[in-house]
Amino acid sequence: MMKLRVLLGDHPHTAALKSGAIASDLVEMDFAQYTPTNKGFKPMVRDGAFDVSELAIVTFLMAKAHNKPMVMLPDVMMARFQHSYAVTNPAAGIATPRDLEGKRVGIRSFTTTTGAWLRGILANDYGVNLDAIDWITFEDPHVAEYIDATTKAPAGKQIMQMLFDGELDAVLGEKSDDPRVNQLFPDVATEEKAWFARHGVVPVNHVTVVSRELSDNHPDIVREVHRMLQESRASAAGKSPSFNDAELTRSIELITEYSAQQGLIPRAYAIDELYDHVTNALR
């Protein structure tokens, strides 16, 4: 039996796995504890801290761009529509997405997956000039090699408090029903429905990756990990995002295109480049 270092969030589709209800004769999983789970993404990318890891899709794409030794499994950990994660200060006079141009927009890190999805949506569906926005960021990218040219928020400042205080005009990547903010998209449900009708995808946020060493040297273990993930997902039927290969491919191709447009990665990778011969066979 091989003991694996594993980072997975607490999702309905990981509950059976993390409780031990899904067992294996080949694999023992040693689960790392990070709250929130994305706090573990930096050690995964920078130090290879885990054999199996949940990872934001944009972080994975950027990791690939810098030859980090990991490959993707066809196991989605998180997916959601993004339109509700954009809020504005009412005093900023932002009535439409294009009103963001010339404004100060806060985002936790320029490389967050929600941010990349939203910027792609703003640019491609609403004609927003992303270069006309003053981006204010609060955290470093998970991938250390990426050169972040955004404006850094003053030390100690909190993103939502800056929005409340009028030091930011809008924030991407945060969801809030605080009466001091407006929604960038007032009718979120209608926007999401229309966006899905245009693109036919649910945006993927987090995927699952394995270390290249594990895949190269222990393909049977990688296949077993995938089996366990699938079995755990089946036990939570209807409570978790489920994608067939075509749906997953369309979603990842779109966020890859957006990431390339935004300079997060040097080019839009083909879907087959994100898998290796072991994980590709699991699709």
N, C-alpha and C positions, 0 to 999 in steps of 0.2 A: 504494500500500500504506500502511495506517495502522499506526503503532506504538502499542501499548497497554501501559500500566503494569498488571501483573497480579500478584495475590497468590493463589496456590494452594498447598496443602500437597502433600507427597509421598505420594500415594495410588496404589494399583494402577491406578485409573482415570484418573489424570493423568500416568502415566509416559510414555506414548507422546506426549502433547502436550508435556510438558516436555523430552523428549529431542530434539524436532524431527521425530520420525517422522510426526506429523500436521502437514501443511503447508497453507499457504493463499496464494493470490494476492492476497488482500485485507488480511490481518492479519499483523503481526509482533508477537509477544508478548515483552515485556521483563519477566522474572519477578523479583519482589522476593524477597529472602532473609530470612525471619524464622523463628527456631527458639525455641520452637514457633510454628506458624503464627498462633496466636491473639494473639501479640505485635503482629501487624499490624492487628488489628481496631480498636484505638483510633485509629491514624492514618487508617484508612479512614473511620471514623464522624466523627471530629472535624475532619479536614482534607481529606477526599475524596482521599486519597493515591493511589488506584488507579482505573483505568477498569473493571476486572473484578476481583472479589474474592470469595474464600471468606469467609463470615461466619456466625457463630453465629446460629441462627434467632431466639433471644430478643434478641440485640443488634440484629438487623434490625428486629424488631417495635418495640423501643424507639426505634430510629432513626426509624422511620416516625412514631411518636408525637410526635417533635420535628422533623418535617418535614425530615429529612436527604434530600438529593437523590439517591436511589438506588431501583432497582426490582429485583424478584426474577426470576431465571430458574428454570425448572423442572428444575434440575440439582443434585441432592443431592451434597454432598461427603462427608458423614459421617452415619451413622445407627447406633444401637446400643441394646440394652436397657440400663437404668440401674441395676438392683437391686444389682449388684456394686460400685457406687461409693458405698457407705455402710458405714462401719466404726465400731466403738465401743471404748471402754476397758473391759476386763472388770470393773474395780472399780466402774464406774458403775451396775451392776445393771440394765442395759437388756436385757430379755428379749424384748420385743415393740416394734413401732414406737411405740405409745402411751406407752411408757416414756420417750420422748424429751421429753415434756412436762415442763417445769421444769428441763431440763438445758441445759448449755452446748454448743452445736453449732457447730463451726467449718466455714466454707466460704470458698473463696478470695475470691470476691466474691458478694454476694447476687444479682447479676444473671447469673451463669453459666447457661448452658442446661442443663447437667447438674443443677445445683441446682434450677432451676425445674421440670424434669421430676420430680425426686425429691420435691420438696415437693408437687407436684400429686398424685403417687402416694400419698404419705403421707396427705395430707388427704382425697382422694377415695376411695381404696381401703382405707385403714386407719383412717379417722376421727381422725387426729391433729390437734390444735388447734395450728396453726402459730404463733399468737400467744402460746402458752404456752411457747415455746422462746426461750432467750437466744442469739440469733445472733451469732457472733463472726466478723468478716470481716478480710481481710488486704489487699485491693486495692480501688482505686476502680473504679466502673463504667466501661465503655467510653464510654457516653453521658454526657457531663459534666453535662447538665441534670437527670439523675435525682438526687433527694435521697435519700441512703442514711441511714436512721435506725438502722442496726445498730450494735453495739458494735465498735469497732476494736481489734484485737489490739495489744499493746504493740509498739513499733517493734523490728524485728530478730528477732521471734519467728517460728518456722517452724511451719506448721500441724500436721504429723505429730509433730514433737517435743513440741508442747504436748499432743497426745493421749497420747503415750507417758508424759509426765510427770504426767498427771492434771489438767492445766490445762484440758483439754477433755474432755467426756464422750463425744462422738461427732464424726465428720467426714463431711460429704457432699461428693461430687465427687472423692474420691481412692480409688484401688483399691490394696489392700495385702494381701499374705499374710504379713506380719510376725507372728510368734507372739505379739507383745505386744498384738495387737488381735483383736477378734471381728468377724465379719460381722453387720451388722444383720439380714440375711436369710441364715440359715445354709445353706438349700438354694436357692441362687440360680436354678438351672435350673428347678426346680419353680415358683418364684415367677414367673419370666419367662414360662413356658408358660401359667400360669393368667392372667397379666395380658394376654397376647396373645389368649387365648381370650375374655376379656371385652371387649377394646377393638378387636382386629383391626388394630392398627397396630404398626409398628416406629418407635420414637421418632427423629425427625430431629434431629440436632445442628447440622450445618453445611449451609448452602445456598450458592448462588452469586448474587451481585448485580452489576449494572452501574450506572454512573453515569446519572442522569437525562439529563444532557447528551448522553451517547453514544446513549442510546435515542431521545431527541427528534430529534437531528440526523443520526444515522447508523444507521438501523434495519437497513440491509443488513449493517453490521458486527456488530451484535448477533446477527442471524440466523446469521452466519458463526461467531461465537464459540460459539453453541449447537451448531452442526453439528460444530465441532471437539471440543467437550466430549463430545458423543454418540459421535463416532467413536473418541475415546480410550477412553471407557467400554467400547465394544464390543470393543476389543482386549484388555480385561481381564475378559472375560465370566466370571462366577462368582466373581470376587475382589473385588467392590465392591457397595455397596448399590444396588439398582435398584428404582425405584418407577414404577408407572404413575400416571396423573393422579389416579385415584380414591384410590389408596393414599397418595400424597403429600398430597392434600387432607385426608384424614382425620387424618393425623399432624399437619399444621400447624394444622388447626382445633383439635385437642386441646391442643397446646402454647400456642396463642393463648388458649384458654379458661383454662388454668392461669395464664398470665401476667397476664390480667385479674383473676383471683381474687386473685392475690398483689400487686396494685397496681403491677406493673411497667409496665403500659400502661393507659390510661384506659378502654378497652373492648375487647371481642373483635372484631377486624376480620373482615369477610367475606373469603374467600380471594381473590375478584376484586380486592379493594382492594390486594393485595400485588403484583400485576402491573400493567403498563400495556398499552395496546393492542398494542404490539409483542411483548412477552414473553408476554402471554396467548395470542397466536396460536401460540406454540411448544409449548403444553401437549399 
